[in-house]
Amino acid sequence: MTTAPSTHLRAVVDTNREAIADDPTRAHAVFRAEAHGHDAVASTVALGRFNVEVDEPPALGGENTAPNPVEYYLASLLSCQVVTYRVWAERLGIRVDDISARAEGDLDVRGFFGFDDVRPGFGEVRVAVTLSGPEPRERYLELQEAVDAHCPVLDLTRNPTPVRTVVEIA
């Protein structure tokens, strides 16, 4: 017997709520990644038991053998949006029969190459989420507000996150 997604998500939320209520330190999670460069600008990134390849298109020095870092960012944002929509739909009792999302971002490579004093990252990212289900539009807009307030990757984009880099010489 398979568990319906909503039943499964409800159990996950309830289990976490109880565990954190008993011990708030359980709310702290650490995620790790490790990258090893190869070829001109490619890298293999270890994410737990998974490895992903990263490369750049030829215009940025790569062989175009894998998505580039900003494409992975868009993938991270979209996948986090989908998860957050599912969790918050369950929490708010909003039925979502199907969800899909797409994103695109504008990047000025002059910042990456140091040709001009422009931002090296995306100037703007546009996300479109398509939901289907029986709810009125107002309920889906309520869901969007909850997702916008709770999506971790969206939060990383909208709010400064301290990053401390240490260079270690081997």
C-alpha beads as a LAMMPS data file, in Angstrom:
LAMMPS data file: protein, C-alpha beads

170 atoms
169 bonds

1 atom types
1 bond types

-500.0 500.0 xlo xhi
-500.0 500.0 ylo yhi
-500.0 500.0 zlo zhi

Masses

1 110.0

Atoms # bond

1 1 1 0.000 0.000 0.000
2 1 1 1.394 3.407 -0.953
3 1 1 0.872 6.447 1.189
4 1 1 -0.913 9.377 -0.405
5 1 1 1.438 12.379 -0.702
6 1 1 -0.729 14.491 1.605
7 1 1 -0.842 11.776 4.287
8 1 1 2.912 11.341 4.046
9 1 1 3.571 15.093 4.253
10 1 1 1.185 15.466 7.165
11 1 1 3.090 12.734 9.012
12 1 1 6.441 14.398 8.235
13 1 1 5.225 17.792 9.482
14 1 1 3.648 16.283 12.609
15 1 1 6.736 14.209 13.427
16 1 1 8.989 17.249 13.074
17 1 1 6.653 19.445 15.107
18 1 1 6.639 16.933 17.979
19 1 1 10.395 16.322 17.866
20 1 1 11.182 20.048 17.844
21 1 1 8.660 20.797 20.586
22 1 1 10.422 18.217 22.764
23 1 1 13.887 19.559 21.925
24 1 1 14.249 22.803 19.903
25 1 1 17.865 21.924 19.003
26 1 1 16.418 19.278 16.667
27 1 1 15.324 22.103 14.342
28 1 1 18.940 22.736 13.353
29 1 1 20.024 20.959 10.167
30 1 1 23.379 21.078 8.411
31 1 1 23.682 20.431 4.696
32 1 1 27.067 19.877 3.051
33 1 1 28.573 19.921 -0.406
34 1 1 32.099 19.324 -1.647
35 1 1 33.412 20.216 -5.111
36 1 1 36.490 19.049 -7.005
37 1 1 37.545 20.925 -10.124
38 1 1 38.528 19.184 -13.338
39 1 1 39.044 20.103 -16.973
40 1 1 38.996 23.836 -17.752
41 1 1 36.119 25.007 -15.532
42 1 1 34.125 21.857 -14.717
43 1 1 33.658 20.307 -11.301
44 1 1 32.148 17.280 -9.643
45 1 1 30.089 18.164 -6.601
46 1 1 29.391 15.607 -3.888
47 1 1 26.041 16.123 -2.185
48 1 1 25.707 13.394 0.407
49 1 1 25.621 10.130 -1.518
50 1 1 24.977 11.931 -4.825
51 1 1 27.425 13.443 -7.288
52 1 1 26.495 16.097 -9.815
53 1 1 28.580 17.440 -12.646
54 1 1 28.890 21.155 -13.292
55 1 1 30.337 22.817 -16.379
56 1 1 30.015 26.025 -18.368
57 1 1 29.084 26.689 -21.967
58 1 1 31.997 27.320 -24.356
59 1 1 31.444 31.105 -24.187
60 1 1 32.357 30.882 -20.477
61 1 1 35.309 28.510 -20.917
62 1 1 33.604 25.130 -20.600
63 1 1 32.672 22.166 -22.747
64 1 1 28.912 22.374 -22.010
65 1 1 28.919 18.806 -20.629
66 1 1 26.630 19.644 -17.688
67 1 1 24.483 22.479 -16.340
68 1 1 26.366 25.512 -15.083
69 1 1 26.188 26.849 -11.507
70 1 1 23.471 29.418 -12.164
71 1 1 21.342 26.784 -13.902
72 1 1 21.713 24.641 -10.775
73 1 1 20.609 27.653 -8.743
74 1 1 17.450 27.899 -10.879
75 1 1 16.918 24.145 -10.427
76 1 1 17.386 24.542 -6.656
77 1 1 14.921 27.396 -6.532
78 1 1 12.283 25.556 -8.577
79 1 1 12.607 22.268 -6.726
80 1 1 12.450 24.082 -3.379
81 1 1 9.355 25.934 -4.569
82 1 1 7.658 22.654 -5.521
83 1 1 8.463 21.090 -2.125
84 1 1 7.338 24.183 -0.248
85 1 1 4.088 24.394 -2.240
86 1 1 3.342 20.755 -1.425
87 1 1 4.092 21.118 2.300
88 1 1 2.142 24.358 2.690
89 1 1 -0.788 23.108 0.611
90 1 1 -1.029 20.272 3.121
91 1 1 -0.679 22.601 6.104
92 1 1 -3.352 24.989 4.792
93 1 1 -5.693 22.276 3.537
94 1 1 -5.430 23.474 -0.072
95 1 1 -5.765 20.792 -2.724
96 1 1 -3.131 20.874 -5.460
97 1 1 -3.605 18.205 -8.094
98 1 1 -0.561 19.132 -10.141
99 1 1 2.294 21.612 -9.895
100 1 1 4.975 22.705 -12.320
101 1 1 7.354 25.633 -12.326
102 1 1 9.769 27.355 -14.649
103 1 1 12.367 30.072 -14.119
104 1 1 14.718 32.253 -16.058
105 1 1 17.290 34.762 -14.948
106 1 1 19.184 37.630 -16.514
107 1 1 22.932 37.597 -15.978
108 1 1 25.444 40.157 -17.275
109 1 1 28.741 38.305 -17.798
110 1 1 30.713 41.555 -17.612
111 1 1 30.526 41.204 -13.817
112 1 1 31.828 37.606 -13.874
113 1 1 34.767 38.510 -16.121
114 1 1 35.433 41.817 -14.342
115 1 1 34.951 43.827 -17.532
116 1 1 32.698 46.347 -15.812
117 1 1 31.468 47.161 -12.327
118 1 1 28.158 45.319 -12.634
119 1 1 26.675 42.651 -10.427
120 1 1 28.124 39.210 -11.300
121 1 1 24.912 37.404 -10.322
122 1 1 21.413 37.495 -11.669
123 1 1 19.910 40.954 -12.039
124 1 1 16.446 39.440 -11.986
125 1 1 14.913 35.984 -11.769
126 1 1 11.406 35.321 -13.008
127 1 1 9.502 32.305 -11.666
128 1 1 6.173 31.006 -12.931
129 1 1 4.349 28.343 -10.921
130 1 1 1.413 26.537 -12.505
131 1 1 -1.060 24.920 -10.125
132 1 1 -4.104 22.849 -10.945
133 1 1 -6.851 21.777 -8.616
134 1 1 -10.375 22.546 -7.497
135 1 1 -9.664 25.520 -5.226
136 1 1 -10.671 29.110 -6.007
137 1 1 -7.875 31.461 -7.138
138 1 1 -7.852 33.205 -3.743
139 1 1 -6.817 29.991 -1.985
140 1 1 -3.903 29.490 -4.385
141 1 1 -2.820 33.091 -3.825
142 1 1 -2.946 32.399 -0.071
143 1 1 -0.734 29.388 -0.725
144 1 1 1.700 31.519 -2.737
145 1 1 2.028 33.950 0.191
146 1 1 2.848 31.074 2.539
147 1 1 5.403 29.646 0.102
148 1 1 7.029 33.037 -0.450
149 1 1 7.391 33.389 3.328
150 1 1 8.797 29.869 3.926
151 1 1 10.782 28.659 0.879
152 1 1 14.444 28.298 2.016
153 1 1 16.051 28.848 -1.396
154 1 1 13.836 31.856 -2.106
155 1 1 14.891 33.209 1.280
156 1 1 18.563 32.758 0.320
157 1 1 17.919 34.967 -2.702
158 1 1 15.839 37.630 -1.034
159 1 1 17.909 38.072 2.109
160 1 1 21.637 38.459 2.620
161 1 1 23.218 35.274 3.941
162 1 1 26.611 35.542 5.617
163 1 1 29.203 33.471 3.766
164 1 1 32.646 33.051 5.269
165 1 1 35.317 31.702 2.924
166 1 1 38.650 30.330 4.128
167 1 1 41.402 29.548 1.660
168 1 1 43.396 26.492 2.726
169 1 1 46.754 25.903 1.069
170 1 1 47.655 22.221 0.579

Bonds

1 1 1 2
2 1 2 3
3 1 3 4
4 1 4 5
5 1 5 6
6 1 6 7
7 1 7 8
8 1 8 9
9 1 9 10
10 1 10 11
11 1 11 12
12 1 12 13
13 1 13 14
14 1 14 15
15 1 15 16
16 1 16 17
17 1 17 18
18 1 18 19
19 1 19 20
20 1 20 21
21 1 21 22
22 1 22 23
23 1 23 24
24 1 24 25
25 1 25 26
26 1 26 27
27 1 27 28
28 1 28 29
29 1 29 30
30 1 30 31
31 1 31 32
32 1 32 33
33 1 33 34
34 1 34 35
35 1 35 36
36 1 36 37
37 1 37 38
38 1 38 39
39 1 39 40
40 1 40 41
41 1 41 42
42 1 42 43
43 1 43 44
44 1 44 45
45 1 45 46
46 1 46 47
47 1 47 48
48 1 48 49
49 1 49 50
50 1 50 51
51 1 51 52
52 1 52 53
53 1 53 54
54 1 54 55
55 1 55 56
56 1 56 57
57 1 57 58
58 1 58 59
59 1 59 60
60 1 60 61
61 1 61 62
62 1 62 63
63 1 63 64
64 1 64 65
65 1 65 66
66 1 66 67
67 1 67 68
68 1 68 69
69 1 69 70
70 1 70 71
71 1 71 72
72 1 72 73
73 1 73 74
74 1 74 75
75 1 75 76
76 1 76 77
77 1 77 78
78 1 78 79
79 1 79 80
80 1 80 81
81 1 81 82
82 1 82 83
83 1 83 84
84 1 84 85
85 1 85 86
86 1 86 87
87 1 87 88
88 1 88 89
89 1 89 90
90 1 90 91
91 1 91 92
92 1 92 93
93 1 93 94
94 1 94 95
95 1 95 96
96 1 96 97
97 1 97 98
98 1 98 99
99 1 99 100
100 1 100 101
101 1 101 102
102 1 102 103
103 1 103 104
104 1 104 105
105 1 105 106
106 1 106 107
107 1 107 108
108 1 108 109
109 1 109 110
110 1 110 111
111 1 111 112
112 1 112 113
113 1 113 114
114 1 114 115
115 1 115 116
116 1 116 117
117 1 117 118
118 1 118 119
119 1 119 120
120 1 120 121
121 1 121 122
122 1 122 123
123 1 123 124
124 1 124 125
125 1 125 126
126 1 126 127
127 1 127 128
128 1 128 129
129 1 129 130
130 1 130 131
131 1 131 132
132 1 132 133
133 1 133 134
134 1 134 135
135 1 135 136
136 1 136 137
137 1 137 138
138 1 138 139
139 1 139 140
140 1 140 141
141 1 141 142
142 1 142 143
143 1 143 144
144 1 144 145
145 1 145 146
146 1 146 147
147 1 147 148
148 1 148 149
149 1 149 150
150 1 150 151
151 1 151 152
152 1 152 153
153 1 153 154
154 1 154 155
155 1 155 156
156 1 156 157
157 1 157 158
158 1 158 159
159 1 159 160
160 1 160 161
161 1 161 162
162 1 162 163
163 1 163 164
164 1 164 165
165 1 165 166
166 1 166 167
167 1 167 168
168 1 168 169
169 1 169 170
